Amino acid sequence: MIVLFRDDLRVSDNGALAAADDTGRPVVPLFILDEEGKDARPAGAASRWWLHHSLAALEQSLDKLGARLFLRQGPTEKIVVEALKATGAEAVFWNRRYSPAGIETDKALKVGLREQGIEAKSHDGFLLHEPSLVATQSGDFYKVFTPFYKRLSQDEVRDPIDPPKSLKGWKGRFHSDTLADFAFLPRHPDWSSGMAERWEPGEQGARSRLEAFLDDGLKGYADNRDIPGIEGTSGMSPYLAQGDISPFQIMAAFRRRHGRDAETFRKELCWREFSYHLLFNRPRLHKENFRPAFDAFEWRSAPAALKAWQRGRTGYPIVDAGMRELWQTGWMHNRVRMIAASFLIKDLLIDWRAGEEWFWDTLVDADAANNPASWQWVAGSGADAAPYFRIFNPVLQGEKFDPKGEYIRRYVPELARLPDRYIHRPWEAPSSVLDDCGLSLGKDYPAPMVDHAKARDLAMEIYRGTRED
């Protein structure tokens, strides 16, 4: 029995693997790197680094259970047919995907296999609810989060599936690539050291992270998740993105936990579901404005400004700290993501798609639905989006959520010696203070690339001209 692994790199709560094991027949675990589909979107560099390590962990887990993980690169249907011929397998099992390319590939695969008399069966595991089965009373899809959350809150979710105690692995010959053949890891240069220090990809890493969050991070989560200078978030997003853990496993861990903190976390998990609900109904979410009125928005072409933002050289400390955290660790605190995104879109007037592409390449939790849905939320072009007049002030946001500058000092060390009162606005520091800190603005750290107040007024003027009535 062939089991396709994709966004489900784990042996626990894996419906496809459990179904194959239940047959009592030899199991052929197979991972196919297929980036050739019409709507395929190759994983970004940070995601590929994570994928390498998750696959390495999965190989070890399967080996302990008695089965080998086969690795191949190319069109899914072609390789599955080759695997069927080589192994004599009578069925192909997989867990459902929800990216546009994944849906189309799996639909075609299921039809083709059944036409050949091969059993083809898909299972849940990536989302708590099937997007195709969630609709409003009028039969439309949800465009506002709150009623979507209330609707999903009424449904029970299944318990996680136990991992197999052992597997009857297939012992024949079938060509397998190696992880090195995929070339997922950066080489010249190797920029992944910061990610390796922060993260432990794989199923065990996911389990450890969740246990640590439940023990030490859940209490106070509703408030602490907005403070970037502390470990106030769960850190579960990359594990969910790669399928090192399932949302069913997380929900089970929260089943007997109540109160504001647990409810806030459940809403965050439901936002992920909402994003996939939107992607399922708008498959070009990362390319097209959800609200067509924004197609006329007057975006700037500013390559130098975009590069300064990407490198954390905007002159606004909280924005720069976030962009440097992203570059170093493959992750950025969620509150700072909103601030950095707002700055790119509304201070620099650069198309949200440029920011979405950068996050897709640099985030270890880059997600086909969350990423574009969140960028469009900030831009005001998405479903249930922030109103056009919500423009984050990077100084006030920094002072509110990082009042002592702990986060900024960690990632913008050239500002570390500034007093708290100037850490978010170094351009206001007297020359005597700058001299005492050994800081030369414009040399050691850039002056603000735009005046936020003027940029805000310009953005408001343009937004008023393009927003829907």
N, C-alpha and C positions, 0 to 999 in steps of 0.2 A: 504494500500500500504506500503510495507516494504522499508525503506530507510537504506542502509548500510553506516555507517560512518567509515572511516578508516584514510586516509591521508588528511582529509577535515573537520576538527573539527570547523566548522563555519556554520552559517545560511545564510550569504550573499554570493553571487556568488557561490551558490551550486546548480548545475544543477539537480542533483538527487532529492534533496528536493523540488525544484521548480516544477519538473515534477510530483512528487507525489501529491503536493498541487493542481496542476492544474486539477487533476482528480476529485476533490471534494469528494473523499473517505477518510475514516479515515487513518491517517498516523501513522506508527509504526517505529520510529527511533531506529536503532539497531546497537550497537557497539560490534563486536566480536573480542576477543583477541585470534587469531589463530597463534600459533607458532609451529605447528606440521607438516607443509608441508615439502616435500623432500628438498627443497632449502630455507626453512624459516631461517631467521637470526633474532633471538630474539633481541629486542631493548636493547641498553646498559643502564647502570644504570642512567646516566644523562638524557637520552631521556625518560626513564620511569618516572622520577620525573616530567619532563615537561608534559608528557602525562597525568599524574594524574590531574594536574591543568588545562590543556586544556579541559579534559573531564568534570571536575567540572564546568568550565565556560560554556561549551556547554549544560550541563544539565540545568543550570539556564536559558540560552537563549531559549531553547526549551520549558521549563516550562512556561516562560512568553508568548510564542506564543500559548500555549495550548496543548502541546504534551510532553509525557514522554520519556526519553531516556532509553532504555533497554540495559543492559550490560550482556554479556555472554562470557564464555571462552571455547574454544574447536574448533573442525573442522568446518569450515565455512559452507559447504554444509549441514552437519548434523543439525546444529543449525538453518539454514535458513528453512529447511524442517519442523522442529519442530515449528518454528514461523508461517509458512504458515498454518499448521494444527490448531494451537491454535487461530489464528486471523482471518482465512478465507480470508486473503489477496489474491488478484488476480495478483499481479505484484511485482517485486523486482527491485528497481532502485539503482544504485551506480555510483560513479565517478571513472574513470579508475585509476589503479595503474600501476607502471612501474618497480617495482622490479621483479626479476625473479620469486620468489615465488608468489607474488601478481598476476602476469600475468597468471601463470599456474592455480592458484586457481580460478580466475575469469573466465577463459576460460571454465574450467570444470563445474563451477556453471552455466554459461549461457547455455551450452549444456544440462545439466541435467534438468534445469528448463523448457526449451523449449520443451524437450521431454515429460514433464508432462503437457504441455499446459499452463504453467505459463509464463506470459510476463516477460522478463528479458532485461533490457536496461541499457547501460552504457553511461556516459557523460564525457566531458572533465572538467578540473578544476585544475589539478596539474601541467600540462605543457602547454605552449603556442602553441606547435606544436606536432603533433603525430609523434613519432620517425619512425614509419612504413611508413610514407608518405614523409619523407625527404630523398632524394638520390641525388647523383652526376649525371652528364649527362650520365655517363656510367652505371648508375644503382647501383653503389656500395654505401656504407655509407661513410660519411665524416670522415677523419682521421686527418685533419688539421683545426684548429679553424677559421682562418681568412676567408676562402671561405665559411665555414659553417655560420659564422656571416653575411657575405654579402648575402648569399642565404636567410636566415631568415629575414633579414632587408627589403626584397622586399615584404613580406607578411603583410597584415593587420591582426590584432587580434581583436577578438570580444569585445564588451563592457561587463562589469560585469553584472551579473544578480541580480536584487534587491531581498532583503530578503522577505519572506512571511510576510504579515501584521498580519496574525494569521494562526493557523493550526487546523484542525479537528483531534484532537488526538484520538487514539483508547483507549477505556476505559475498555476493558476486562482484563482477568487475563492471564499472561504469566510470568513464573519465570524469575527474573532478579537478577544477582549478584549485589554486591555493589562495589564501588571503593576500599573500604578497602579490599575486597576479592582478588583484583588483587595484593595487596601488592607492589605497585609501589614505595612507599616512603621509604627512608632509615630509619632504626630504631636504630640499635646498632653497630656503632654510627650513629647519624644523621649528615651527612656531607654536608647537603644542604643549610645551612644558608647563605653562600656566594652567591649561586644562587638565593635564595629568595630575597636577597637585590638588586640584579642587574636586575632581570627579572620579568615581569608580563606576564606569559603565558596566552593564550586565545585570542579570537577574538578582544576584546576591547584593550588588551595590544598591539596587532599587529597594530590596527588602531592608537592608541596613538603614538606608536614608529614611524610609517610612517609619521604621521603629524609633529612630532618633527623633523624628519630628513629633511623633505621638507622645514620646516620653518627655521631651524638653521644649518643643517648639509650639505645640498646639495652644497651650495656655497663653493668652494674650495675643493670639494670632490676628484677631480682627483689627487690632491697632498696630501691632509690631510689623505687620506685613508692609506697611507704608514707610518704614524707617530703614533706609538703605545701609546705614552704618552698623547695623546689627544683623545677626542671623535670624531674621523674623519671618522668612518664607519657608515653604515646605521643600523646595528644591526638587519636586517630583516631575516637573514638566519635561525634562529630557528623557526620563525613563518611560513616561507615557508616550512621547513622540516616537521612540524607537520600539516600543512594545516590550521593554524589559519587565514591565508590570502592567496589569490590566486595570481599567477603572472599576471592574467588579471586585478586585482584590482590595482596592482602596476603600470602596464603599463598605465592604464587609468589615474592614478595620474600624470604620466610623459608626458602625451600626448601633453601638451602645453609647455613643458619645453625643452629648446634647449641649445646648447653650449657644451663645453668640459666636464663639470662636469656631465651633464645629459647623454651624450653619453658614458662616462666611466662607469656610473652605469648601463646603458642598456647592455653594454658588459659583465659586471659581471653577470647580469641576464641571458644573453645568454650563458655564460660559464656553468651555471647550466643546460641549455637545451642541450648543447654539451655533458656534462657528461652523461646525460640520453640517448642521442643518442648512445654513446659508450656502455653503459650498455645494452641497448636493443639489440645491435649487438654482444656484448661479455658478456653474462650473468654471467660469472665467473670472472668478473673484479677484485673483491676483493681477489681472490685466485690465479689467473694466470697472469703471465706477458703478457701484450699486445704484446710485441715484444719477440718472442720465443728465440731470441739469448741470452736474459738475464736469461734463465733457467740454464745456466752454470755458473752464477755469484757465486763467492766464498764468500758467506756470513759467518760471524763469529757467533759462538754460544757463547754468552757472557751475561749470566743472570744478573751478578752483574752490568755490564755496562748499560744494559737495565733498570734495576731498578733505577740506579743513574739518568739516563735521565728522567725516569718517575717522579721522585720525585724532579726534579730541583736541582740536586747536581752534575752537570758536571764540575763546575769551570769556565764556560763561562757565564757571567752575563745575556746577552740577551736571551740565551737559557733557563737558569734557571728561569728568570722572566716569560717567556712564559709558561713554564711547570707548574709553580706555579699559574699563572693566570688561567690556565685550571683547575687545581685541585680545586681552590677556587670558581670559578665562572661558570664552565662548558663551557667556551668559551676561545678562544685565538685569538688575533689580527692576521689578515691574513698574513701580512708581516712576523710576528714572526713565524707563522706556517711553512712558507717556510724555515726559518732559522733553526728552531728546527728539521724539517724533514730532511733537508740537513745534519745536524750534525749527526743525528742517522744513516743515510744511508751511508754518504760518509766520515765522520770522524771516526765513530765507526764501519762501515761496517756491520751493523745489517740489516737484511732483512726488506724491506719496509713494509711487511705484519705485522710485530710485531708493528710497529708504527701505521699502519692503525687500527689494533685491539684496541690499547690503545685509539686512538681518537674516535673510534666507541663507546667505553664504557664510555668515560668521557666528550664528547661534547654534549651540548644540541641541537646543530644543526647537529648532526651526520646524514649523508645522504647516502643512498645506492649507489648513483652514484658519487656525488661530492667527497666523502671521498676517495674511491680507485682511482678515476681518478686523483685527485690532488696528492696523494702519488706517483702514477706511473709517473706523470709529473716530480716531483722532482727527482725521482730515475733514470729517463731517459728511463724507460722501457715501457712508455705509448705512447698513440697517441699524436702527436704534442708535444712531451716531451722536457724538457730542454735538451740541448746538454750535452753529458757525461762529458765535461770539465767544465761545470758550477757548481762550488762547492762554496757555500756561505762561506765567511770568517766571522765567528761570531763576531769577534772584529770590523772589518771594517763596517759590516752591522749595528752593534749597534751604532757605532760612527756616521754613516751617518743618521740613522733614529731616534735615541734617543740621540742626542748630549749632552744634559744636564743630561742625566740619569734619567729623571723623571719616566719613566716606570720601570726602574730597581729599583729605590728607593722605589717605591710603592710595588713591589712584592718580592724584596730581601732586606728587611729592615736592615739586618746586614751590608750591604754595603752603607747605606744611608749617612754616614758621610764622605765618600771618596770624595776628590776633583774631579771635572769633568774629569780632564786629566787621572785619574786612574780608573774611575768607570767601564770602559769596559775592563780594564786589571789590576786588583788589584795585580796580581803577580809582576808587575813592580814597585809598590809603594815602596819607601824606608821604612825601618823599623821604622824610626821616624814618618812617616806619618801614618803607620799602628798603631803605639802605640798611637798617638794622637786620632785616631778613635776608639781605644779600639778593634782593629780587629786582630785576630790571624789566619793567613791563615793555612789551614789544620785542624783547630779546629772549629773556628766560621764559616768559609766558606772554601770549598774545593779548593785545587790547581787544575789547569786544568787536567782533566783525560787523555787527549792526547795532544800532540804537533800538532797544526793544520797544520803547514807547512809539517811536516813529514806524517801526516795522509792524507793530500791532495795528496802528491806524490804517496803514496801507492794506494790510490783509483784510481788515474789516470792510474797507471800501470795495475791494475786489469780491469778497464773499457776498456782500449785499447785492452785487450785480449779477451773481450767478446762482444764488440759492433758489430753491423752489419756493413758490408762494404758498 
